[in-house]
């Protein structure tokens, strides 16, 4: 089953800051914007032992993000949105 990263029913005005979080836990991926769930689906995820990371564009250098990224944070476990921006890790 394929899932796209584009959700056309969720748009956000330009020139504003947003907190976006992607959580994967117990076979479910959930996408939040400003703490509000926008998308959810069951995803089969296999751990990755090595590889590359691309932020702001796809690995094939297409579909560039045309905005600003102020802060990026990753954790080794799923956190509720209200905990993600705190130091309570």
PyMOL Python script that loads the backbone (N, CA, C, O; Angstrom):
from pymol import cmd

cmd.read_pdbstr("""\
ATOM      1  N   UNK A   1       0.854  -1.182   0.000  1.00  0.00           N
ATOM      2  CA  UNK A   1       0.000   0.000   0.000  1.00  0.00           C
ATOM      3  C   UNK A   1       0.899   1.244   0.000  1.00  0.00           C
ATOM      4  O   UNK A   1       1.832   1.327   0.798  1.00  0.00           O
ATOM      5  N   UNK A   2       0.635   2.182  -0.862  1.00  0.00           N
ATOM      6  CA  UNK A   2       1.426   3.412  -0.957  1.00  0.00           C
ATOM      7  C   UNK A   2       0.657   4.572  -0.332  1.00  0.00           C
ATOM      8  O   UNK A   2      -0.565   4.658  -0.444  1.00  0.00           O
ATOM      9  N   UNK A   3       1.388   5.451   0.321  1.00  0.00           N
ATOM     10  CA  UNK A   3       0.784   6.625   0.950  1.00  0.00           C
ATOM     11  C   UNK A   3       1.578   7.849   0.519  1.00  0.00           C
ATOM     12  O   UNK A   3       2.805   7.863   0.606  1.00  0.00           O
ATOM     13  N   UNK A   4       0.885   8.858   0.062  1.00  0.00           N
ATOM     14  CA  UNK A   4       1.571  10.072  -0.364  1.00  0.00           C
ATOM     15  C   UNK A   4       1.794  10.994   0.822  1.00  0.00           C
ATOM     16  O   UNK A   4       1.186  10.830   1.880  1.00  0.00           O
ATOM     17  N   UNK A   5       2.664  11.951   0.631  1.00  0.00           N
ATOM     18  CA  UNK A   5       2.972  12.929   1.665  1.00  0.00           C
ATOM     19  C   UNK A   5       2.172  14.206   1.474  1.00  0.00           C
ATOM     20  O   UNK A   5       2.438  15.207   2.139  1.00  0.00           O
ATOM     21  N   UNK A   6       1.210  14.185   0.588  1.00  0.00           N
ATOM     22  CA  UNK A   6       0.458  15.382   0.245  1.00  0.00           C
ATOM     23  C   UNK A   6      -1.001  15.215   0.650  1.00  0.00           C
ATOM     24  O   UNK A   6      -1.652  14.246   0.260  1.00  0.00           O
ATOM     25  N   UNK A   7      -1.502  16.144   1.418  1.00  0.00           N
ATOM     26  CA  UNK A   7      -2.904  16.099   1.844  1.00  0.00           C
ATOM     27  C   UNK A   7      -3.564  17.397   1.413  1.00  0.00           C
ATOM     28  O   UNK A   7      -3.487  18.396   2.128  1.00  0.00           O
ATOM     29  N   UNK A   8      -4.206  17.397   0.265  1.00  0.00           N
ATOM     30  CA  UNK A   8      -4.738  18.641  -0.300  1.00  0.00           C
ATOM     31  C   UNK A   8      -5.893  19.227   0.500  1.00  0.00           C
ATOM     32  O   UNK A   8      -6.231  20.392   0.294  1.00  0.00           O
ATOM     33  N   UNK A   9      -6.514  18.474   1.401  1.00  0.00           N
ATOM     34  CA  UNK A   9      -7.605  19.069   2.187  1.00  0.00           C
ATOM     35  C   UNK A   9      -7.090  19.834   3.400  1.00  0.00           C
ATOM     36  O   UNK A   9      -7.871  20.479   4.099  1.00  0.00           O
ATOM     37  N   UNK A  10      -5.780  19.772   3.659  1.00  0.00           N
ATOM     38  CA  UNK A  10      -5.188  20.513   4.773  1.00  0.00           C
ATOM     39  C   UNK A  10      -4.235  21.562   4.220  1.00  0.00           C
ATOM     40  O   UNK A  10      -3.094  21.254   3.876  1.00  0.00           O
ATOM     41  N   UNK A  11      -4.700  22.788   4.136  1.00  0.00           N
ATOM     42  CA  UNK A  11      -3.845  23.879   3.671  1.00  0.00           C
ATOM     43  C   UNK A  11      -3.577  24.826   4.833  1.00  0.00           C
ATOM     44  O   UNK A  11      -4.342  24.878   5.796  1.00  0.00           O
ATOM     45  N   UNK A  12      -2.489  25.566   4.732  1.00  0.00           N
ATOM     46  CA  UNK A  12      -2.084  26.479   5.801  1.00  0.00           C
ATOM     47  C   UNK A  12      -1.645  27.795   5.184  1.00  0.00           C
ATOM     48  O   UNK A  12      -0.892  27.794   4.211  1.00  0.00           O
ATOM     49  N   UNK A  13      -2.101  28.921   5.729  1.00  0.00           N
ATOM     50  CA  UNK A  13      -1.738  30.224   5.170  1.00  0.00           C
ATOM     51  C   UNK A  13      -0.223  30.440   5.156  1.00  0.00           C
ATOM     52  O   UNK A  13       0.499  29.931   6.013  1.00  0.00           O
ATOM     53  N   UNK A  14       0.232  31.190   4.182  1.00  0.00           N
ATOM     54  CA  UNK A  14       1.644  31.549   4.074  1.00  0.00           C
ATOM     55  C   UNK A  14       2.023  32.588   5.122  1.00  0.00           C
ATOM     56  O   UNK A  14       1.162  33.224   5.730  1.00  0.00           O
ATOM     57  N   UNK A  15       3.320  32.745   5.317  1.00  0.00           N
ATOM     58  CA  UNK A  15       3.902  33.763   6.202  1.00  0.00           C
ATOM     59  C   UNK A  15       3.504  33.575   7.670  1.00  0.00           C
ATOM     60  O   UNK A  15       3.378  34.546   8.416  1.00  0.00           O
ATOM     61  N   UNK A  16       3.308  32.322   8.070  1.00  0.00           N
ATOM     62  CA  UNK A  16       3.053  31.985   9.471  1.00  0.00           C
ATOM     63  C   UNK A  16       3.935  30.812   9.841  1.00  0.00           C
ATOM     64  O   UNK A  16       4.295  30.011   8.979  1.00  0.00           O
ATOM     65  N   UNK A  17       4.291  30.697  11.130  1.00  0.00           N
ATOM     66  CA  UNK A  17       5.075  29.568  11.620  1.00  0.00           C
ATOM     67  C   UNK A  17       4.136  28.458  12.053  1.00  0.00           C
ATOM     68  O   UNK A  17       3.080  28.716  12.630  1.00  0.00           O
ATOM     69  N   UNK A  18       4.525  27.220  11.773  1.00  0.00           N
ATOM     70  CA  UNK A  18       3.735  26.051  12.162  1.00  0.00           C
ATOM     71  C   UNK A  18       4.653  25.028  12.820  1.00  0.00           C
ATOM     72  O   UNK A  18       5.834  24.928  12.485  1.00  0.00           O
ATOM     73  N   UNK A  19       4.102  24.280  13.748  1.00  0.00           N
ATOM     74  CA  UNK A  19       4.807  23.142  14.325  1.00  0.00           C
ATOM     75  C   UNK A  19       4.252  21.895  13.656  1.00  0.00           C
ATOM     76  O   UNK A  19       3.062  21.606  13.778  1.00  0.00           O
ATOM     77  N   UNK A  20       5.095  21.157  12.954  1.00  0.00           N
ATOM     78  CA  UNK A  20       4.677  19.921  12.296  1.00  0.00           C
ATOM     79  C   UNK A  20       5.377  18.756  12.978  1.00  0.00           C
ATOM     80  O   UNK A  20       6.574  18.822  13.255  1.00  0.00           O
ATOM     81  N   UNK A  21       4.637  17.695  13.247  1.00  0.00           N
ATOM     82  CA  UNK A  21       5.211  16.509  13.882  1.00  0.00           C
ATOM     83  C   UNK A  21       4.702  15.267  13.168  1.00  0.00           C
ATOM     84  O   UNK A  21       3.526  15.163  12.819  1.00  0.00           O
ATOM     85  N   UNK A  22       5.611  14.338  12.962  1.00  0.00           N
ATOM     86  CA  UNK A  22       5.275  13.060  12.370  1.00  0.00           C
ATOM     87  C   UNK A  22       5.629  11.993  13.389  1.00  0.00           C
ATOM     88  O   UNK A  22       6.776  11.905  13.827  1.00  0.00           O
ATOM     89  N   UNK A  23       4.659  11.186  13.767  1.00  0.00           N
ATOM     90  CA  UNK A  23       4.838  10.177  14.804  1.00  0.00           C
ATOM     91  C   UNK A  23       4.556   8.800  14.218  1.00  0.00           C
ATOM     92  O   UNK A  23       3.554   8.601  13.532  1.00  0.00           O
ATOM     93  N   UNK A  24       5.442   7.857  14.493  1.00  0.00           N
ATOM     94  CA  UNK A  24       5.208   6.476  14.107  1.00  0.00           C
ATOM     95  C   UNK A  24       5.268   5.636  15.369  1.00  0.00           C
ATOM     96  O   UNK A  24       6.285   5.616  16.063  1.00  0.00           O
ATOM     97  N   UNK A  25       4.174   4.940  15.665  1.00  0.00           N
ATOM     98  CA  UNK A  25       4.127   4.110  16.863  1.00  0.00           C
ATOM     99  C   UNK A  25       3.134   2.980  16.644  1.00  0.00           C
ATOM    100  O   UNK A  25       2.024   3.190  16.153  1.00  0.00           O
ATOM    101  N   UNK A  26       3.557   1.770  17.020  1.00  0.00           N
ATOM    102  CA  UNK A  26       2.692   0.594  16.947  1.00  0.00           C
ATOM    103  C   UNK A  26       2.029   0.403  15.579  1.00  0.00           C
ATOM    104  O   UNK A  26       0.854   0.045  15.496  1.00  0.00           O
ATOM    105  N   UNK A  27       2.792   0.646  14.512  1.00  0.00           N
ATOM    106  CA  UNK A  27       2.280   0.418  13.171  1.00  0.00           C
ATOM    107  C   UNK A  27       1.428   1.529  12.585  1.00  0.00           C
ATOM    108  O   UNK A  27       0.887   1.380  11.489  1.00  0.00           O
ATOM    109  N   UNK A  28       1.301   2.637  13.297  1.00  0.00           N
ATOM    110  CA  UNK A  28       0.488   3.761  12.815  1.00  0.00           C
ATOM    111  C   UNK A  28       1.345   5.016  12.695  1.00  0.00           C
ATOM    112  O   UNK A  28       2.106   5.348  13.603  1.00  0.00           O
ATOM    113  N   UNK A  29       1.214   5.704  11.572  1.00  0.00           N
ATOM    114  CA  UNK A  29       1.884   6.983  11.376  1.00  0.00           C
ATOM    115  C   UNK A  29       0.838   8.087  11.508  1.00  0.00           C
ATOM    116  O   UNK A  29      -0.233   8.017  10.903  1.00  0.00           O
ATOM    117  N   UNK A  30       1.159   9.104  12.304  1.00  0.00           N
ATOM    118  CA  UNK A  30       0.238  10.220  12.534  1.00  0.00           C
ATOM    119  C   UNK A  30       0.971  11.523  12.245  1.00  0.00           C
ATOM    120  O   UNK A  30       2.114  11.708  12.663  1.00  0.00           O
ATOM    121  N   UNK A  31       0.318  12.408  11.542  1.00  0.00           N
ATOM    122  CA  UNK A  31       0.880  13.721  11.194  1.00  0.00           C
ATOM    123  C   UNK A  31       0.085  14.796  11.922  1.00  0.00           C
ATOM    124  O   UNK A  31      -1.141  14.843  11.829  1.00  0.00           O
ATOM    125  N   UNK A  32       0.794  15.660  12.649  1.00  0.00           N
ATOM    126  CA  UNK A  32       0.173  16.756  13.392  1.00  0.00           C
ATOM    127  C   UNK A  32       0.690  18.094  12.875  1.00  0.00           C
ATOM    128  O   UNK A  32       1.852  18.196  12.481  1.00  0.00           O
ATOM    129  N   UNK A  33      -0.151  19.110  12.871  1.00  0.00           N
ATOM    130  CA  UNK A  33       0.263  20.487  12.641  1.00  0.00           C
ATOM    131  C   UNK A  33      -0.318  21.306  13.788  1.00  0.00           C
ATOM    132  O   UNK A  33      -1.527  21.313  14.021  1.00  0.00           O
ATOM    133  N   UNK A  34       0.570  21.993  14.496  1.00  0.00           N
ATOM    134  CA  UNK A  34       0.195  22.775  15.682  1.00  0.00           C
ATOM    135  C   UNK A  34      -0.591  21.933  16.695  1.00  0.00           C
ATOM    136  O   UNK A  34      -1.538  22.410  17.320  1.00  0.00           O
ATOM    137  N   UNK A  35      -0.177  20.676  16.838  1.00  0.00           N
ATOM    138  CA  UNK A  35      -0.788  19.794  17.824  1.00  0.00           C
ATOM    139  C   UNK A  35      -2.124  19.196  17.417  1.00  0.00           C
ATOM    140  O   UNK A  35      -2.747  18.480  18.201  1.00  0.00           O
ATOM    141  N   UNK A  36      -2.573  19.483  16.194  1.00  0.00           N
ATOM    142  CA  UNK A  36      -3.852  18.961  15.712  1.00  0.00           C
ATOM    143  C   UNK A  36      -3.578  17.865  14.686  1.00  0.00           C
ATOM    144  O   UNK A  36      -2.857  18.079  13.711  1.00  0.00           O
ATOM    145  N   UNK A  37      -4.155  16.701  14.914  1.00  0.00           N
ATOM    146  CA  UNK A  37      -3.959  15.596  13.990  1.00  0.00           C
ATOM    147  C   UNK A  37      -4.588  15.911  12.641  1.00  0.00           C
ATOM    148  O   UNK A  37      -5.748  16.315  12.563  1.00  0.00           O
ATOM    149  N   UNK A  38      -3.798  15.718  11.566  1.00  0.00           N
ATOM    150  CA  UNK A  38      -4.310  15.943  10.216  1.00  0.00           C
ATOM    151  C   UNK A  38      -4.440  14.651   9.430  1.00  0.00           C
ATOM    152  O   UNK A  38      -5.395  14.486   8.671  1.00  0.00           O
ATOM    153  N   UNK A  39      -3.508  13.743   9.597  1.00  0.00           N
ATOM    154  CA  UNK A  39      -3.559  12.489   8.849  1.00  0.00           C
ATOM    155  C   UNK A  39      -3.117  11.343   9.741  1.00  0.00           C
ATOM    156  O   UNK A  39      -2.330  11.523  10.671  1.00  0.00           O
ATOM    157  N   UNK A  40      -3.642  10.155   9.437  1.00  0.00           N
ATOM    158  CA  UNK A  40      -3.272   8.946  10.178  1.00  0.00           C
ATOM    159  C   UNK A  40      -3.490   7.756   9.257  1.00  0.00           C
ATOM    160  O   UNK A  40      -4.466   7.708   8.508  1.00  0.00           O
ATOM    161  N   UNK A  41      -2.566   6.791   9.319  1.00  0.00           N
ATOM    162  CA  UNK A  41      -2.751   5.570   8.550  1.00  0.00           C
ATOM    163  C   UNK A  41      -1.830   4.487   9.084  1.00  0.00           C
ATOM    164  O   UNK A  41      -0.816   4.776   9.720  1.00  0.00           O
ATOM    165  N   UNK A  42      -2.188   3.253   8.823  1.00  0.00           N
ATOM    166  CA  UNK A  42      -1.346   2.114   9.179  1.00  0.00           C
ATOM    167  C   UNK A  42      -0.220   2.035   8.158  1.00  0.00           C
ATOM    168  O   UNK A  42      -0.466   2.091   6.954  1.00  0.00           O
ATOM    169  N   UNK A  43       1.004   1.905   8.634  1.00  0.00           N
ATOM    170  CA  UNK A  43       2.179   1.860   7.773  1.00  0.00           C
ATOM    171  C   UNK A  43       3.067   0.712   8.227  1.00  0.00           C
ATOM    172  O   UNK A  43       3.325   0.561   9.421  1.00  0.00           O
ATOM    173  N   UNK A  44       3.534  -0.093   7.291  1.00  0.00           N
ATOM    174  CA  UNK A  44       4.522  -1.112   7.635  1.00  0.00           C
ATOM    175  C   UNK A  44       5.894  -0.458   7.550  1.00  0.00           C
ATOM    176  O   UNK A  44       6.337  -0.055   6.475  1.00  0.00           O
ATOM    177  N   UNK A  45       6.547  -0.359   8.676  1.00  0.00           N
ATOM    178  CA  UNK A  45       7.840   0.319   8.745  1.00  0.00           C
ATOM    179  C   UNK A  45       8.915  -0.699   9.081  1.00  0.00           C
ATOM    180  O   UNK A  45       8.777  -1.469  10.032  1.00  0.00           O
ATOM    181  N   UNK A  46       9.982  -0.701   8.304  1.00  0.00           N
ATOM    182  CA  UNK A  46      11.122  -1.558   8.571  1.00  0.00           C
ATOM    183  C   UNK A  46      12.286  -0.682   9.012  1.00  0.00           C
ATOM    184  O   UNK A  46      12.577   0.318   8.356  1.00  0.00           O
ATOM    185  N   UNK A  47      12.952  -1.025  10.094  1.00  0.00           N
ATOM    186  CA  UNK A  47      14.090  -0.218  10.561  1.00  0.00           C
ATOM    187  C   UNK A  47      15.153  -0.051   9.478  1.00  0.00           C
ATOM    188  O   UNK A  47      15.378  -0.948   8.666  1.00  0.00           O
ATOM    189  N   UNK A  48      15.791   1.091   9.480  1.00  0.00           N
ATOM    190  CA  UNK A  48      16.838   1.414   8.514  1.00  0.00           C
ATOM    191  C   UNK A  48      18.169   1.404   9.249  1.00  0.00           C
ATOM    192  O   UNK A  48      18.324   2.084  10.263  1.00  0.00           O
ATOM    193  N   UNK A  49      19.118   0.647   8.752  1.00  0.00           N
ATOM    194  CA  UNK A  49      20.425   0.555   9.395  1.00  0.00           C
ATOM    195  C   UNK A  49      21.422   1.577   8.877  1.00  0.00           C
ATOM    196  O   UNK A  49      22.448   1.808   9.517  1.00  0.00           O
ATOM    197  N   UNK A  50      21.155   2.182   7.760  1.00  0.00           N
ATOM    198  CA  UNK A  50      22.055   3.180   7.187  1.00  0.00           C
ATOM    199  C   UNK A  50      21.313   3.922   6.098  1.00  0.00           C
ATOM    200  O   UNK A  50      20.262   3.474   5.640  1.00  0.00           O
ATOM    201  N   UNK A  51      21.843   5.035   5.686  1.00  0.00           N
ATOM    202  CA  UNK A  51      21.185   5.759   4.610  1.00  0.00           C
ATOM    203  C   UNK A  51      21.446   7.242   4.677  1.00  0.00           C
ATOM    204  O   UNK A  51      22.348   7.697   5.381  1.00  0.00           O
ATOM    205  N   UNK A  52      20.660   7.989   3.947  1.00  0.00           N
ATOM    206  CA  UNK A  52      20.801   9.432   3.859  1.00  0.00           C
ATOM    207  C   UNK A  52      19.528  10.112   4.329  1.00  0.00           C
ATOM    208  O   UNK A  52      18.457   9.505   4.363  1.00  0.00           O
ATOM    209  N   UNK A  53      19.658  11.371   4.687  1.00  0.00           N
ATOM    210  CA  UNK A  53      18.525  12.187   5.104  1.00  0.00           C
ATOM    211  C   UNK A  53      18.478  13.415   4.216  1.00  0.00           C
ATOM    212  O   UNK A  53      19.511  14.002   3.898  1.00  0.00           O
ATOM    213  N   UNK A  54      17.291  13.795   3.823  1.00  0.00           N
ATOM    214  CA  UNK A  54      17.115  15.002   3.035  1.00  0.00           C
ATOM    215  C   UNK A  54      15.990  15.817   3.666  1.00  0.00           C
ATOM    216  O   UNK A  54      14.871  15.326   3.819  1.00  0.00           O
ATOM    217  N   UNK A  55      16.285  17.042   4.026  1.00  0.00           N
ATOM    218  CA  UNK A  55      15.287  17.932   4.617  1.00  0.00           C
ATOM    219  C   UNK A  55      15.127  19.129   3.688  1.00  0.00           C
ATOM    220  O   UNK A  55      16.098  19.820   3.382  1.00  0.00           O
ATOM    221  N   UNK A  56      13.917  19.367   3.249  1.00  0.00           N
ATOM    222  CA  UNK A  56      13.663  20.503   2.368  1.00  0.00           C
ATOM    223  C   UNK A  56      13.490  20.128   0.912  1.00  0.00           C
ATOM    224  O   UNK A  56      13.061  20.957   0.109  1.00  0.00           O
ATOM    225  N   UNK A  57      13.816  18.897   0.555  1.00  0.00           N
ATOM    226  CA  UNK A  57      13.587  18.404  -0.798  1.00  0.00           C
ATOM    227  C   UNK A  57      13.607  16.881  -0.775  1.00  0.00           C
ATOM    228  O   UNK A  57      14.076  16.271   0.186  1.00  0.00           O
ATOM    229  N   UNK A  58      13.104  16.285  -1.819  1.00  0.00           N
ATOM    230  CA  UNK A  58      13.199  14.831  -1.926  1.00  0.00           C
ATOM    231  C   UNK A  58      14.635  14.441  -2.229  1.00  0.00           C
ATOM    232  O   UNK A  58      15.434  15.279  -2.647  1.00  0.00           O
ATOM    233  N   UNK A  59      14.962  13.191  -2.024  1.00  0.00           N
ATOM    234  CA  UNK A  59      16.330  12.722  -2.271  1.00  0.00           C
ATOM    235  C   UNK A  59      16.748  12.916  -3.722  1.00  0.00           C
ATOM    236  O   UNK A  59      17.934  13.080  -4.008  1.00  0.00           O
ATOM    237  N   UNK A  60      15.778  12.897  -4.645  1.00  0.00           N
ATOM    238  CA  UNK A  60      16.099  13.087  -6.055  1.00  0.00           C
ATOM    239  C   UNK A  60      16.100  14.572  -6.443  1.00  0.00           C
ATOM    240  O   UNK A  60      16.093  14.917  -7.625  1.00  0.00           O
ATOM    241  N   UNK A  61      16.110  15.441  -5.426  1.00  0.00           N
ATOM    242  CA  UNK A  61      16.189  16.905  -5.607  1.00  0.00           C
ATOM    243  C   UNK A  61      15.026  17.454  -6.415  1.00  0.00           C
ATOM    244  O   UNK A  61      15.208  18.337  -7.253  1.00  0.00           O
ATOM    245  N   UNK A  62      13.830  16.934  -6.166  1.00  0.00           N
ATOM    246  CA  UNK A  62      12.606  17.432  -6.777  1.00  0.00           C
ATOM    247  C   UNK A  62      11.677  17.891  -5.673  1.00  0.00           C
ATOM    248  O   UNK A  62      11.851  17.506  -4.517  1.00  0.00           O
ATOM    249  N   UNK A  63      10.708  18.696  -6.006  1.00  0.00           N
ATOM    250  CA  UNK A  63       9.682  19.163  -5.065  1.00  0.00           C
ATOM    251  C   UNK A  63      10.291  19.863  -3.846  1.00  0.00           C
ATOM    252  O   UNK A  63      10.066  19.458  -2.706  1.00  0.00           O
ATOM    253  N   UNK A  64      11.054  20.902  -4.106  1.00  0.00           N
ATOM    254  CA  UNK A  64      11.703  21.653  -3.034  1.00  0.00           C
ATOM    255  C   UNK A  64      10.683  22.325  -2.125  1.00  0.00           C
ATOM    256  O   UNK A  64       9.662  22.835  -2.587  1.00  0.00           O
ATOM    257  N   UNK A  65      10.970  22.317  -0.836  1.00  0.00           N
ATOM    258  CA  UNK A  65      10.174  23.048   0.144  1.00  0.00           C
ATOM    259  C   UNK A  65      10.496  24.524  -0.023  1.00  0.00           C
ATOM    260  O   UNK A  65      11.666  24.905   0.002  1.00  0.00           O
ATOM    261  N   UNK A  66       9.491  25.348  -0.190  1.00  0.00           N
ATOM    262  CA  UNK A  66       9.698  26.782  -0.423  1.00  0.00           C
ATOM    263  C   UNK A  66       9.269  27.576   0.800  1.00  0.00           C
ATOM    264  O   UNK A  66       8.292  28.324   0.757  1.00  0.00           O
ATOM    265  N   UNK A  67       9.980  27.413   1.852  1.00  0.00           N
ATOM    266  CA  UNK A  67       9.669  28.108   3.091  1.00  0.00           C
ATOM    267  C   UNK A  67      10.901  28.135   3.971  1.00  0.00           C
ATOM    268  O   UNK A  67      12.021  27.976   3.486  1.00  0.00           O
ATOM    269  N   UNK A  68      10.702  28.331   5.229  1.00  0.00           N
ATOM    270  CA  UNK A  68      11.802  28.368   6.183  1.00  0.00           C
ATOM    271  C   UNK A  68      11.578  27.305   7.250  1.00  0.00           C
ATOM    272  O   UNK A  68      10.445  27.030   7.645  1.00  0.00           O
ATOM    273  N   UNK A  69      12.665  26.719   7.704  1.00  0.00           N
ATOM    274  CA  UNK A  69      12.621  25.763   8.807  1.00  0.00           C
ATOM    275  C   UNK A  69      13.383  26.392   9.955  1.00  0.00           C
ATOM    276  O   UNK A  69      14.575  26.671   9.834  1.00  0.00           O
ATOM    277  N   UNK A  70      12.713  26.613  11.051  1.00  0.00           N
ATOM    278  CA  UNK A  70      13.332  27.272  12.196  1.00  0.00           C
ATOM    279  C   UNK A  70      14.026  26.283  13.118  1.00  0.00           C
ATOM    280  O   UNK A  70      15.083  26.586  13.670  1.00  0.00           O
ATOM    281  N   UNK A  71      13.440  25.102  13.288  1.00  0.00           N
ATOM    282  CA  UNK A  71      13.929  24.185  14.302  1.00  0.00           C
ATOM    283  C   UNK A  71      13.538  22.765  13.921  1.00  0.00           C
ATOM    284  O   UNK A  71      12.414  22.529  13.477  1.00  0.00           O
ATOM    285  N   UNK A  72      14.450  21.825  14.090  1.00  0.00           N
ATOM    286  CA  UNK A  72      14.170  20.417  13.837  1.00  0.00           C
ATOM    287  C   UNK A  72      14.585  19.634  15.070  1.00  0.00           C
ATOM    288  O   UNK A  72      15.658  19.853  15.632  1.00  0.00           O
ATOM    289  N   UNK A  73      13.719  18.719  15.481  1.00  0.00           N
ATOM    290  CA  UNK A  73      14.036  17.877  16.633  1.00  0.00           C
ATOM    291  C   UNK A  73      13.537  16.473  16.346  1.00  0.00           C
ATOM    292  O   UNK A  73      12.421  16.292  15.860  1.00  0.00           O
ATOM    293  N   UNK A  74      14.365  15.475  16.649  1.00  0.00           N
ATOM    294  CA  UNK A  74      13.989  14.080  16.468  1.00  0.00           C
ATOM    295  C   UNK A  74      14.184  13.362  17.795  1.00  0.00           C
ATOM    296  O   UNK A  74      15.106  13.670  18.550  1.00  0.00           O
ATOM    297  N   UNK A  75      13.315  12.411  18.071  1.00  0.00           N
ATOM    298  CA  UNK A  75      13.432  11.634  19.296  1.00  0.00           C
ATOM    299  C   UNK A  75      13.424  10.150  18.958  1.00  0.00           C
ATOM    300  O   UNK A  75      13.040   9.754  17.857  1.00  0.00           O
ATOM    301  N   UNK A  76      13.848   9.346  19.903  1.00  0.00           N
ATOM    302  CA  UNK A  76      13.895   7.903  19.688  1.00  0.00           C
ATOM    303  C   UNK A  76      12.603   7.203  20.095  1.00  0.00           C
ATOM    304  O   UNK A  76      12.539   5.974  20.097  1.00  0.00           O
ATOM    305  N   UNK A  77      11.580   7.971  20.436  1.00  0.00           N
ATOM    306  CA  UNK A  77      10.287   7.392  20.794  1.00  0.00           C
ATOM    307  C   UNK A  77       9.183   8.389  20.473  1.00  0.00           C
ATOM    308  O   UNK A  77       9.431   9.585  20.315  1.00  0.00           O
ATOM    309  N   UNK A  78       7.977   7.881  20.380  1.00  0.00           N
ATOM    310  CA  UNK A  78       6.831   8.747  20.081  1.00  0.00           C
ATOM    311  C   UNK A  78       6.498   9.591  21.305  1.00  0.00           C
ATOM    312  O   UNK A  78       6.472   9.088  22.428  1.00  0.00           O
ATOM    313  N   UNK A  79       6.247  10.865  21.081  1.00  0.00           N
ATOM    314  CA  UNK A  79       5.850  11.780  22.146  1.00  0.00           C
ATOM    315  C   UNK A  79       4.517  12.412  21.791  1.00  0.00           C
ATOM    316  O   UNK A  79       4.238  12.628  20.612  1.00  0.00           O
ATOM    317  N   UNK A  80       3.688  12.714  22.778  1.00  0.00           N
ATOM    318  CA  UNK A  80       2.475  13.475  22.475  1.00  0.00           C
ATOM    319  C   UNK A  80       2.887  14.893  22.070  1.00  0.00           C
ATOM    320  O   UNK A  80       3.924  15.376  22.525  1.00  0.00           O
ATOM    321  N   UNK A  81       2.111  15.563  21.237  1.00  0.00           N
ATOM    322  CA  UNK A  81       2.501  16.893  20.753  1.00  0.00           C
ATOM    323  C   UNK A  81       2.870  17.872  21.856  1.00  0.00           C
ATOM    324  O   UNK A  81       3.791  18.671  21.681  1.00  0.00           O
ATOM    325  N   UNK A  82       2.175  17.832  22.990  1.00  0.00           N
ATOM    326  CA  UNK A  82       2.462  18.800  24.063  1.00  0.00           C
ATOM    327  C   UNK A  82       3.817  18.563  24.720  1.00  0.00           C
ATOM    328  O   UNK A  82       4.325  19.461  25.391  1.00  0.00           O
ATOM    329  N   UNK A  83       4.421  17.391  24.552  1.00  0.00           N
ATOM    330  CA  UNK A  83       5.736  17.096  25.133  1.00  0.00           C
ATOM    331  C   UNK A  83       6.882  17.352  24.146  1.00  0.00           C
ATOM    332  O   UNK A  83       8.035  17.489  24.554  1.00  0.00           O
ATOM    333  N   UNK A  84       6.571  17.412  22.887  1.00  0.00           N
ATOM    334  CA  UNK A  84       7.635  17.451  21.872  1.00  0.00           C
ATOM    335  C   UNK A  84       8.513  18.683  21.995  1.00  0.00           C
ATOM    336  O   UNK A  84       9.727  18.571  21.819  1.00  0.00           O
ATOM    337  N   UNK A  85       7.971  19.826  22.283  1.00  0.00           N
ATOM    338  CA  UNK A  85       8.750  21.058  22.341  1.00  0.00           C
ATOM    339  C   UNK A  85       9.260  21.368  23.749  1.00  0.00           C
ATOM    340  O   UNK A  85       9.779  22.459  23.983  1.00  0.00           O
ATOM    341  N   UNK A  86       9.123  20.441  24.683  1.00  0.00           N
ATOM    342  CA  UNK A  86       9.636  20.656  26.038  1.00  0.00           C
ATOM    343  C   UNK A  86      10.957  19.914  26.213  1.00  0.00           C
ATOM    344  O   UNK A  86      11.393  19.183  25.323  1.00  0.00           O
ATOM    345  N   UNK A  87      11.576  20.107  27.347  1.00  0.00           N
ATOM    346  CA  UNK A  87      12.825  19.393  27.664  1.00  0.00           C
ATOM    347  C   UNK A  87      12.553  18.106  28.418  1.00  0.00           C
ATOM    348  O   UNK A  87      13.484  17.494  28.942  1.00  0.00           O
ATOM    349  N   UNK A  88      11.304  17.683  28.486  1.00  0.00           N
ATOM    350  CA  UNK A  88      10.927  16.469  29.219  1.00  0.00           C
ATOM    351  C   UNK A  88      11.101  15.228  28.350  1.00  0.00           C
ATOM    352  O   UNK A  88      10.120  14.557  28.028  1.00  0.00           O
ATOM    353  N   UNK A  89      12.306  14.924  27.979  1.00  0.00           N
ATOM    354  CA  UNK A  89      12.559  13.742  27.161  1.00  0.00           C
ATOM    355  C   UNK A  89      13.077  12.651  28.051  1.00  0.00           C
ATOM    356  O   UNK A  89      13.362  11.552  27.577  1.00  0.00           O
TER     357      UNK A  89
END
""", "prot")
cmd.dss("prot")
cmd.show_as("cartoon", "prot")
cmd.util.cbc("prot")
cmd.orient("prot")
